[in-house]
Structures are given as structure tokens and as C-alpha cells.
Amino acid sequence: MNCFEARSDFVAFWQKTLAYERRAQLLFHLNGCTRCDHSFRIFALSAPGIYSAIEPDWSSAADRRPSLNREALGPSRAWSSAERPSIVQMLTRVLPAFVMAAAAAFVLYFAAPAPMTFEDAIIAGNLNAEGATYPATDSVFGRELMAQDTTAPDVSDE
Amino acid sequence: MVAALSARLGTWSEAVRPDAELIAEVRKGNPSAFAELAARYRDRVERLCLRFFSDHEIVRDLTQESFIRAFAGFSTYRAEMPFTSWLRAIVANVCYDELRRRRRRPEELVADFSSPEANWIQLVDQSTPEKIVEAAEQRREAHILAHRLLESLRPDDRMVMVLRESEGLSVDEVATIMGWSAAKVKIRAFRARQSMRKLAESILSQQRGRGVQ
């Protein structure tokens, strides 16, 4: 085997497709030819990226569950309706949190004492007006009423 | 009994529908037929992308991008050419665009080596050829280092290197995919091999320098 033949067998040797006899000849040649041996070592540095089988997904191999490989079974993520979460799936995922938040807001709103204005108390016939509050954002109409209504209790003492 | 059998046969014939039938359905506007085609070719598309990128997340994105482009440009597909060739050209161009987008300087890529990479280089330098071949299969760092070497190539060179060497395409096939002349493909292939060799030699000589010290 000459150098040209030896070098042209590198790929087959790397991929283990070289016939036994030819492989033995190549190894014999590499053993005796320093230039081809050096060339093989240079070849070996890049060969895993070019001539080897595609390397496994090392990063996710440990995490992957052995039971079901959906990627192998199903179509591309881009097109798989089974893998892509549908609107219903997304809603069922999001809805519980949303419902909980809404329910909590609902309970808080009704459990908290309603800010009752004095005129509300009068309309409702509730004379226990001590609980009436006047928020800062009270309407101009409310303020006018309070100013006019002398029966309005002075809550500032409390 | 007959109905069950025919139903079963129907299912079976649907399961192995030929590409041409699916392509005809896609042309009629049936996206689920394209989904079936995508499922059929997904592994091949991923394998080709993995020749360019070692990160599986990137590969998944590029696979998806390739199928999106294929679907969007389905009208450009001509029935007389093999579907695989048409799809491969799309995937190659998607990867080429990504390579150009991610271009890094060679010195960034082969400046330092991790400890496992250095061990691998040492093994390549000192072991017998048989041991090197056996070890390469088991060692992740062998793949990582090889990818780093490939990443140091210009995108044009890398395209040629992968399509010619890994995929085993002819000069004319590469030229058609890339839209280049055959002469350009040959020149790029020559330069790619040269720069890979130079880089690998410098890595080995670095290793030997360390060994001497």
C-alpha cells in the first residue's frame, strides 16, 4: 500500500467499513510511515465532526425518560398539534390560576366593609351612620350634601 | 370481518402513503399532509443540521425553520426532482444563513481547551490509530473539538466541507444547492481542507510543545 492509497482509506477506516485485509494493510503502513501517521492524527481531530455518526444528545440523554420518546414518534414540533399546546390546553393551564385570583378578588371586595357615604346611609335608612366614610375621592355632590346636612355626625372625634 | 379487514388495510395504506401522494395533497392545500411529510423527514433534517451545529436546541430551531420555509415555498417544488433533494437544499440554506449570522473568529474557537479536550488531543497524539477510532465514539469531547474546528471555517468552506464530505454530495450537487459554480465549490473545498489541516496541525504541535515542557 502506498501513501495515496493509505490516505484515501482514512474515511473507511474511521467509519469501520474497511475490509479486514485492507485494514491490516493500512495499519501496517501507518506503523511504518511517519507522514501518513501524522496525517491520520490530523484527520482524527476533525473526523468526529465530519465522518462519524451524528453524536447523541449528550446534554438531554440523562434527562430523557425512557418510556416515551415523543420526538421520535411524532412529527416536527412546528407541525405537531399533539406537541404544541392547543388553546384549550393553554386555557386549562392558565384558567385555574386566573379563576383563583378572580375569586380572591371577589371575596375581598365583598368581605371588606363597603365605603358607605352618608347619603347612602340616608337612602338605605341606616341611621347607624357612624360607619359612614368619606373617601378622598368623594363626589362634589356628596361634599355638598354633607356641608348642608347639619345632622351629619362628626366622625372626626372617633 | 371483511369490513374490519378493509378498514385495517385502509389504515395501513394510509400509514405508508407515498411522498408523491402527500405532495399532491399539500398542493391542494392540505396542511396535515405536510405535517406527515415533515414527520417523515424530520430525522434527516435534524441529522443534516447537526453536521453544522452541535447544540441540539439550535438544531431543533433550524429544523423547524426549515420546515416553515419548505411549507411557505412549496409552490417552488417541482415534482420531477426528488423531494429529499429539494428539502435538503432548503435545510442547507437555512444552516448557511445561521452560520453567517453566528460567524466567529477562529482564534476565539481554538484558543483554550477544556481538560477533557486536552486529554483527547493527547490521546490522538499518542495512541495507536485503532485506539483513537475506538475512543472517538465514546468521547463527547472528540465531537466538541471537531465542531470547534469546523466552526473556525468560513461559512462557505464549512458548507462545502459538510455537503461534500459528510453528505457525500458531488461537486455539481453542492453547486446546485448553494447556487454557486462548480469551480467555486472545488476552490472552497480545497481551502476548507487546507485550513482544517492547518488548524489541526497547530493544535497537535501545541500539544507536543506541552509534552516536551
Interface residues (C-beta under 8 A of the other chain):
Chain A: F13 W14 K16 L27 L30 D37 H38 F40 R41 I42 F43 A44 L45 S46 A47 P48 G49 I50 Y51 S52 I54 E55 D57 W58 S59 S60 A72 G74 P75 S76 R77 A78 W79 S80 S81
Chain B: P31 F34 A35 E36 A38 A39 R42 D43 V45 R47 L50 R51 S54 H56 R60 T63 Q64 F67 I68 I121 V124 D125 P129 E130 I132 V133 A136 E137 R140 A142 H143 L145 A146 H147 L149 L150 M161 V162 E165 S166 M196 R197 A200 E201 I203 L204
